Amino acid sequence: MPISSMNASSMSYPLRIAVAGAGVIGKAHIAVIQHSAHCVLSAIVDPSAGAAAVAAAHHVPLYDTLDALLAQDKPDGIILATPNALHVTQALQCMAASVPILLEKPIATTVHEAQILVDQVESSAAKVLIGHHRAHSAIMAQAKQVVDSGRLGSLVAVMGSALFFKPDSYFTDAPWRREIGAGPILINMIHEVHNLRMLCGDIVAVQAFKSHATRGFAVEDTVAMNLRFASGALGSFMLSDTAASPRSWEQTSQENKAYTSYDDEDCYVISGTQGSLSVPTMRLKTYARAEDRSWWKPFEIDRLALVRDDPLARQITHFCELIQGKVQPLVSARDGLNNLRVTEAISQAAQTGGVIELATN
């Protein structure tokens, strides 16, 4: 049955979801599936030695390859939590078998590869959700609602940060993280790019400076960025994995309990012509009257009620609804491509010192 014709009436419930890749993020997906009312874990695909124990612990079959899974026990959907270099090949393989996909970010290792996948997804109407899980955050949804409502007026600027400290063990356990091809731009910044695009729209130009002065690795440890949005709004963003600071999404949102969090810290401040919103504390400052705005005048101050929920759990629910044909993907393959395009541009700008202009599509 073609993917486009699949619907809730043609499949059993709960949905059967397979997970390819039993690493850290794969195990996180397995955990939310185990607690979901909408789906069950049907199989694990992973050739590594440790995968057998994971499959045994969850009482599901283990397959070495996607070919074996698809030939013997095709699931209702599959989560691809495999190494980045496999994303495009495996996604195309699942699409050919008419299996809906939740593809972990980044969508691909290069923009060129991502474009190939996006073209195939859009020409076939395949059901593909890209795993930018913060897009499913209740905090992000609330912040986006405030921006979209016009309470801030026309957007003027956004200030953002992802400042955190990765311990030495992070690099000794995986020495490749010290080398070109790793680093916080490629590993961490893609999360921030999607958040900023959700809140402020498409990014059309970037400029960046990078430094590796603290650790001295081949790869950067600190980056300062300037951003221009399609609306004309401007942004500045500080990124560092060697900063003793809690001003990152993980340490402020409290969505991942593995991180210590601080209630008084924000990682984004969005400013418009009428007011500003700090995220994730949701502190809102607005002028009472548009005709009486001045830095001499006081703001009306509000702190919006905050809902915290596991975005991975919300993402798996959304994926099940996508499989059943109830929704369109919140993060489409084209979104994944555009996030990667911005991230690549930041890396290029940091390398060259120039301004990189981006086309939007």
Wavefront OBJ file of the C-alpha trace (Angstrom):
o trace
v 0.000 0.000 0.000
v 1.461 3.413 -0.923
v 2.318 5.617 2.017
v -0.080 8.346 0.937
v -3.052 5.979 1.109
v -2.368 4.633 4.594
v -4.806 5.803 7.274
v -5.991 4.963 10.759
v -8.638 2.541 9.524
v -6.097 0.394 7.653
v -3.749 -0.364 10.575
v -3.934 -2.009 13.955
v -3.687 -0.122 17.229
v -1.409 0.426 19.063
v 1.043 1.022 16.244
v 4.137 -1.145 15.940
v 7.318 0.974 15.902
v 10.828 -0.339 15.232
v 13.952 1.517 16.325
v 17.146 1.386 14.248
v 20.125 2.289 16.401
v 20.364 1.258 20.057
v 22.698 4.048 21.149
v 21.924 6.893 23.537
v 19.195 8.570 21.472
v 17.802 5.215 20.309
v 17.410 4.121 23.924
v 15.666 7.417 24.697
v 13.160 6.733 21.925
v 12.649 3.191 23.199
v 11.908 4.544 26.669
v 9.161 6.877 25.454
v 7.653 4.138 23.277
v 7.486 1.897 26.355
v 5.361 4.519 28.139
v 3.207 5.489 25.158
v -0.463 4.600 24.880
v -0.251 4.955 21.097
v 2.469 2.499 20.098
v 4.589 -0.471 21.098
v 8.195 -1.386 20.334
v 8.190 -4.100 17.658
v 11.908 -4.598 16.939
v 15.420 -3.184 17.185
v 17.838 -2.933 14.277
v 21.506 -2.688 15.242
v 24.537 -4.838 14.332
v 26.575 -3.835 17.391
v 27.430 -6.300 20.152
v 25.544 -4.391 22.829
v 22.245 -4.324 20.939
v 21.355 -7.913 21.851
v 21.078 -7.005 25.521
v 18.828 -4.035 24.718
v 16.516 -6.189 22.588
v 16.419 -8.921 25.227
v 15.586 -6.411 27.963
v 12.581 -5.236 25.956
v 11.568 -8.701 24.695
v 11.648 -7.773 21.026
v 13.485 -9.317 18.058
v 16.844 -7.943 16.963
v 17.831 -7.528 13.320
v 21.307 -6.771 12.006
v 20.049 -4.813 9.000
v 17.043 -2.879 7.791
v 16.796 -5.329 4.889
v 16.188 -8.180 7.320
v 13.571 -6.224 9.288
v 11.664 -5.055 6.220
v 11.694 -8.521 4.679
v 10.497 -10.363 7.779
v 8.418 -8.022 9.949
v 7.618 -4.653 8.393
v 6.498 -2.237 11.160
v 3.937 0.563 10.993
v 6.760 3.069 11.446
v 10.467 3.190 12.083
v 12.723 5.531 14.025
v 16.143 5.979 12.435
v 18.519 6.817 15.293
v 21.594 5.642 13.418
v 24.893 7.441 12.637
v 24.430 10.606 10.578
v 26.210 9.195 7.533
v 23.505 6.503 7.197
v 20.490 8.798 7.410
v 19.822 9.434 3.735
v 20.485 5.883 2.511
v 18.354 4.310 5.227
v 15.538 6.834 4.873
v 15.330 6.145 1.143
v 15.287 2.418 1.881
v 12.361 2.779 4.282
v 10.503 5.034 1.865
v 10.878 2.427 -0.878
v 9.216 -0.047 1.495
v 6.388 2.445 2.228
v 7.267 2.702 5.929
v 6.798 6.088 7.659
v 9.974 7.448 9.234
v 11.055 9.480 12.226
v 14.561 10.466 11.131
v 16.879 11.815 13.801
v 18.555 15.144 13.161
v 20.587 16.164 11.310
v 18.685 15.075 8.249
v 22.002 14.400 6.478
v 25.704 15.121 6.735
v 25.653 17.670 3.895
v 23.127 20.005 2.297
v 23.626 18.238 -1.036
v 22.635 14.858 0.430
v 19.727 16.429 2.304
v 18.394 17.975 -0.916
v 18.350 14.557 -2.584
v 16.251 13.159 0.249
v 13.898 16.161 0.368
v 13.243 15.933 -3.369
v 12.321 12.266 -3.004
v 10.122 12.877 0.047
v 8.197 15.676 -1.634
v 7.760 13.884 -4.957
v 6.463 10.721 -3.267
v 4.403 12.294 -0.444
v 6.229 10.008 1.962
v 5.565 10.383 5.681
v 8.828 11.652 7.160
v 9.255 13.474 10.467
v 12.675 14.931 11.308
v 13.672 14.456 14.936
v 14.194 18.031 16.085
v 12.474 17.121 19.339
v 12.509 20.644 20.811
v 9.909 21.544 18.198
v 7.493 19.477 20.309
v 8.303 21.356 23.524
v 5.284 22.848 25.295
v 7.517 25.787 26.229
v 8.399 26.440 22.596
v 4.747 26.149 21.589
v 3.791 28.761 24.177
v 6.596 31.110 23.156
v 5.616 30.780 19.497
v 1.992 31.535 20.383
v 3.048 34.784 22.086
v 5.141 35.845 19.092
v 2.432 34.896 16.578
v -0.259 36.703 18.591
v 1.409 40.060 18.009
v 1.762 40.887 21.702
v 5.423 41.765 21.107
v 4.613 43.886 18.048
v 6.894 43.561 15.030
v 9.993 41.525 15.824
v 13.165 43.581 16.123
v 15.810 41.375 17.721
v 16.568 38.107 19.474
v 19.456 37.385 21.821
v 20.285 33.745 22.424
v 22.834 31.571 24.149
v 23.900 27.979 24.490
v 26.620 28.265 27.118
v 27.560 25.068 28.950
v 30.605 23.061 30.016
v 31.369 19.651 28.560
v 33.651 17.659 30.893
v 37.019 16.319 29.792
v 35.556 12.808 29.668
v 33.293 13.892 26.807
v 36.406 14.195 24.635
v 38.532 11.377 26.054
v 35.668 8.904 25.618
v 35.323 9.878 21.948
v 38.466 11.596 20.618
v 36.778 12.323 17.255
v 34.904 15.107 19.064
v 38.157 17.098 19.166
v 38.578 17.057 15.400
v 37.191 18.922 12.422
v 33.740 17.541 11.666
v 32.683 17.743 15.295
v 32.442 20.791 17.557
v 29.483 22.675 18.995
v 28.438 24.286 15.690
v 27.706 20.945 14.051
v 26.737 18.975 17.163
v 24.752 21.518 19.201
v 23.869 24.569 17.133
v 21.447 22.777 14.827
v 19.031 22.482 17.792
v 19.192 26.232 18.328
v 18.728 26.973 14.644
v 15.404 25.179 14.589
v 14.211 26.949 17.748
v 15.161 30.345 16.329
v 13.459 29.584 13.017
v 10.301 28.504 14.853
v 10.185 31.710 16.864
v 11.547 34.312 14.447
v 11.211 32.926 10.925
v 13.729 32.059 8.240
v 17.369 33.019 8.685
v 18.700 34.633 5.495
v 22.249 35.661 6.449
v 24.844 34.729 9.066
v 28.187 36.008 10.299
v 30.379 34.296 12.878
v 33.656 34.314 14.782
v 35.041 31.156 16.368
v 37.764 30.410 18.891
v 39.533 27.318 20.182
v 41.654 29.282 22.639
v 40.391 27.507 25.766
v 40.937 23.844 24.868
v 43.252 24.225 21.912
v 41.569 21.457 19.934
v 41.392 21.513 16.154
v 37.672 22.189 16.453
v 36.133 25.347 17.919
v 34.935 25.599 21.511
v 33.320 29.062 21.380
v 31.403 30.893 18.641
v 29.825 34.343 18.394
v 27.165 34.710 15.711
v 25.100 37.411 14.068
v 21.878 36.461 12.283
v 19.538 38.256 9.899
v 15.965 37.012 9.544
v 13.725 37.319 6.500
v 11.501 39.760 8.414
v 14.425 42.159 8.878
v 14.861 41.259 12.547
v 18.429 40.700 13.719
v 19.859 38.202 16.171
v 22.981 37.557 18.174
v 23.920 34.173 19.605
v 26.730 32.946 21.866
v 27.682 29.282 21.749
v 30.319 27.600 23.897
v 30.912 24.119 25.283
v 33.638 25.364 27.615
v 31.706 28.092 29.454
v 30.857 27.546 33.116
v 27.336 28.863 32.598
v 23.782 27.473 32.874
v 22.392 29.553 30.008
v 21.513 26.728 27.657
v 18.198 25.123 26.732
v 18.976 21.936 28.644
v 19.851 23.840 31.822
v 16.900 26.239 31.680
v 13.958 24.302 30.214
v 14.037 21.499 32.824
v 12.687 19.117 30.169
v 15.604 16.692 30.549
v 15.973 15.847 34.224
v 19.566 14.680 33.699
v 20.636 18.327 33.712
v 20.753 20.621 36.717
v 18.459 23.577 36.059
v 18.020 27.086 37.384
v 14.646 28.811 37.501
v 16.056 32.317 37.066
v 17.996 31.744 33.834
v 16.895 32.251 30.230
v 18.520 31.295 26.973
v 16.454 33.482 24.595
v 15.147 37.042 24.806
v 12.851 38.017 21.930
v 12.170 41.732 21.495
v 9.577 43.485 19.387
v 8.248 47.004 18.983
v 5.646 46.464 21.716
v 7.384 44.194 24.235
v 9.812 41.404 24.975
v 9.620 37.771 26.045
v 12.281 35.836 27.944
v 12.366 32.070 27.301
v 11.938 29.699 29.076
v 10.995 31.684 32.217
v 8.216 33.237 30.085
v 8.694 36.678 31.650
v 6.730 39.080 29.467
v 7.179 42.859 29.452
v 4.882 44.968 27.258
v 3.834 48.581 26.926
v 0.210 49.219 27.833
v -0.421 51.540 24.889
v 1.298 51.567 21.519
v 1.076 55.357 21.331
v 2.803 55.795 24.700
v 5.987 53.765 24.312
v 9.189 55.164 25.735
v 12.194 54.026 27.700
v 10.944 56.476 30.329
v 7.683 54.564 30.677
v 7.140 51.440 32.811
v 6.276 48.068 31.321
v 3.327 45.917 32.217
v 4.959 42.776 33.617
v 3.559 39.280 33.417
v 4.962 35.791 33.948
v 3.048 33.303 31.856
v 2.082 29.959 33.354
v 4.647 27.398 32.293
v 3.912 23.858 31.138
v 6.823 21.432 31.119
v 6.443 18.110 29.376
v 8.850 15.634 27.798
v 9.191 16.705 24.147
v 10.323 13.210 23.121
v 7.050 11.801 24.452
v 5.079 14.466 22.608
v 7.114 13.738 19.481
v 6.264 10.020 19.491
v 2.559 10.859 19.837
v 2.863 13.219 16.873
v 4.689 10.540 14.871
v 1.857 8.092 15.509
v -0.666 10.681 14.339
v 1.449 11.258 11.223
v 1.470 7.523 10.495
v -2.317 7.462 10.804
v -2.680 10.406 8.419
v -4.128 12.731 11.062
v -1.431 15.440 10.827
v 1.322 16.808 8.655
v 4.864 16.607 10.092
v 5.605 19.403 12.544
v 9.232 19.227 11.349
v 9.269 18.352 7.670
v 12.170 17.088 5.610
v 12.459 20.576 4.134
v 12.675 22.020 7.643
v 15.522 19.603 8.316
v 17.251 20.731 5.114
v 16.882 24.409 6.005
v 18.204 23.824 9.529
v 21.253 22.059 8.100
v 21.721 24.803 5.501
v 21.897 27.473 8.223
v 24.248 25.375 10.351
v 26.583 24.819 7.403
v 26.509 28.545 6.676
v 27.485 29.342 10.277
v 30.412 26.946 10.019
v 31.467 28.514 6.719
v 31.138 32.035 8.100
v 33.216 31.128 11.152
v 35.888 29.699 8.873
v 36.025 32.609 6.418
v 35.040 35.564 8.575
v 32.587 36.669 5.895
v 28.820 37.132 5.709
v 27.047 34.122 4.210
v 23.762 34.852 2.465
v 21.166 32.068 2.345
v 18.388 31.503 -0.118
v 15.071 30.417 1.412
v 12.876 27.707 -0.097
l 1 2 3 4 5 6 7 8 9 10 11 12 13 14 15 16 17 18 19 20 21 22 23 24 25 26 27 28 29 30 31 32 33 34 35 36 37 38 39 40 41 42 43 44 45 46 47 48 49 50 51 52 53 54 55 56 57 58 59 60 61 62 63 64 65 66 67 68 69 70 71 72 73 74 75 76 77 78 79 80 81 82 83 84 85 86 87 88 89 90 91 92 93 94 95 96 97 98 99 100 101 102 103 104 105 106 107 108 109 110 111 112 113 114 115 116 117 118 119 120 121 122 123 124 125 126 127 128 129 130 131 132 133 134 135 136 137 138 139 140 141 142 143 144 145 146 147 148 149 150 151 152 153 154 155 156 157 158 159 160 161 162 163 164 165 166 167 168 169 170 171 172 173 174 175 176 177 178 179 180 181 182 183 184 185 186 187 188 189 190 191 192 193 194 195 196 197 198 199 200 201 202 203 204 205 206 207 208 209 210 211 212 213 214 215 216 217 218 219 220 221 222 223 224 225 226 227 228 229 230 231 232 233 234 235 236 237 238 239 240 241 242 243 244 245 246 247 248 249 250 251 252 253 254 255 256 257 258 259 260 261 262 263 264 265 266 267 268 269 270 271 272 273 274 275 276 277 278 279 280 281 282 283 284 285 286 287 288 289 290 291 292 293 294 295 296 297 298 299 300 301 302 303 304 305 306 307 308 309 310 311 312 313 314 315 316 317 318 319 320 321 322 323 324 325 326 327 328 329 330 331 332 333 334 335 336 337 338 339 340 341 342 343 344 345 346 347 348 349 350 351 352 353 354 355 356 357 358 359 360 361
